[in-house]
Amino acid sequence: MKTTNTGTERRIFRKSREFKPIINNIIPGGGHTYAKGDDQFAEFYAPYIVKGKGCHIWDMDGNEYIEYAMGLRAVTLGHAYDAVNKAVFEQMNEGTIFNRPSPIELYCAELLLDTLNNGHEMVKFGKNGSDVTTAAIKLSRAYTGRDIVAICKSHPFFSVDDWFIGSTAMDAGIPQTTKDLTVHFYYNDPQSLEELFKKYPGQIAAVILEPEKEIPPKDNFLHKVKELCHTNGTVFIIDEIISGFRYHIGGCQKMYNVQPDLTTFGKALANGYSIAALVGKREIMKLGGLEHNKERVFLLSNTYGSENHHLAAAMATMKIYREENVIQHLYDAGDMLRAGVEKSIKELNLEGFFGLFGKSCCIMYGTKDRDLQPSQPFRTLFLQETIKRGLLMPSFIVSYSHTQHDIEKTVEKIHEALVIYRKALDEDVSKYIEGAPIKPVFRKFN
Ligand SMILES: Cc1ncc(COP(=O)(O)O)c(C=O)c1O
């Protein structure tokens, strides 16, 4: 292994390095979430995390980090947040699941509808974003009697394409006949959707998209999508798994005043406890229920679909959003971080080489090489140098627990990492990265 002396505090990663082959031998991919994978972190700097409190986490070797991904964006308040954990413990002591629904299922659904305040009528809980987005599609197909689904080609990943290298589509195991049922349109391009409706008249069951990624909707794009859907008898679904309770307490749909037919929430709903929600119009949602004379949709049914303590976590989390200025804090902390990093970018002449994107509550970064091409070696270098300095930063995602002091310390450490980045641009990046460059995470469609 090549080593570089960067003058950073000496952190030891021995236990994590030894653990890596052992966990990969038993667990395919070495973990349970794609974005946490070994191929997403610098080869010798991929720590295994044993605990967290607020925005601080600790690895197997005892190294402490400030985290800027916050449990894949699920933890908005902070790790092991006392008020949420208290609600969870109290509910756990009353039992977790029973063979009949519990009143808390209604109370949590009512609180969610009231918090979203966007005219939705019914709720069905699941555990993951994938559960509820899949359920939204199934319901739309049953409701319309159609099979094709239109998804936004610019999402779920980057709409600032020139900064990122796309990975190849990971669709092994999906039959071609299933793939053929998905068609694509582009974000902020209503004409691309109009063309799909012309090409597949009366055949599109649903249009699903994230309301906003790095680039906001322009010229009432979301309203235009809704109008096109309704003119064509198609269900309009907004996926707020990321934006919900982060961009705005009512999601982007409230921020932009657009009501979808169905919508999904997940991350940020319960501060890291496993719960997601499909929310929407009674007319469509009721097909998953008992009170109609149509064929019933087997909508969402999981053994753990409504674990009471996770519902308690969601209720406690929503109450905090309602009572405290959580979302404003996310924007303020993100603004401070962005300002500090942009100052370093300027001072080190890194404009165009290291870029920040998206709303302050949800900042992503991109890395380019000296030819201004998106670069995984430079992403690897940044991750490596920030991890060495006590920052776990695959993104710049902040939480309610990030204090001014945390951000100031972070900005200092990022400056040091960017000094190395500058040197690597001036010399050769391979001199500075230890091990193999990481793989692209962001899938691009061809
Ligand atoms: C926009 C969006 N929708 C759905 C999902 C799937 O959510 P989950 O990983 O909880 O199944 C994700 C996951 O990151 C997402 O970003």
The ligand as an SDF file (V2000), in Angstrom:
LIG
                    3D

 16 16  0  0  0  0  0  0  0  0999 V2000
  -36.2040    9.1080   -4.2410 C   0  0  0  0  0  0  0  0  0  0  0  0
  -36.1120    7.7450   -3.6390 C   0  0  0  0  0  0  0  0  0  0  0  0
  -37.1790    6.9400   -3.7260 N   0  0  0  0  0  0  0  0  0  0  0  0
  -37.1570    5.6910   -3.1900 C   0  0  0  0  0  0  0  0  0  0  0  0
  -36.0270    5.2220   -2.5670 C   0  0  0  0  0  0  0  0  0  0  0  0
  -36.0120    3.8330   -1.9800 C   0  0  0  0  0  0  0  0  0  0  0  0
  -36.0360    3.9310   -0.5910 O   0  0  0  0  0  0  0  0  0  0  0  0
  -35.5090    2.7300    0.3490 P   0  0  0  0  0  0  0  0  0  0  0  0
  -34.0400    2.6410    0.1780 O   0  0  0  0  0  0  0  0  0  0  0  0
  -35.9350    3.1500    1.7320 O   0  0  0  0  0  0  0  0  0  0  0  0
  -36.2080    1.5010   -0.1030 O   0  0  0  0  0  0  0  0  0  0  0  0
  -34.8960    6.0370   -2.4550 C   0  0  0  0  0  0  0  0  0  0  0  0
  -33.6840    5.5530   -1.7680 C   0  0  0  0  0  0  0  0  0  0  0  0
  -32.6960    6.2200   -1.6190 O   0  0  0  0  0  0  0  0  0  0  0  0
  -34.9380    7.3360   -3.0080 C   0  0  0  0  0  0  0  0  0  0  0  0
  -33.8740    8.1500   -2.9440 O   0  0  0  0  0  0  0  0  0  0  0  0
  1  2  1  0
  2  3  1  0
  2 15  2  0
  3  4  2  0
  4  5  1  0
  5  6  1  0
  5 12  2  0
  6  7  1  0
  7  8  1  0
  8  9  2  0
  8 10  1  0
  8 11  1  0
 12 13  1  0
 12 15  1  0
 13 14  2  0
 15 16  1  0
M  END
$$$$
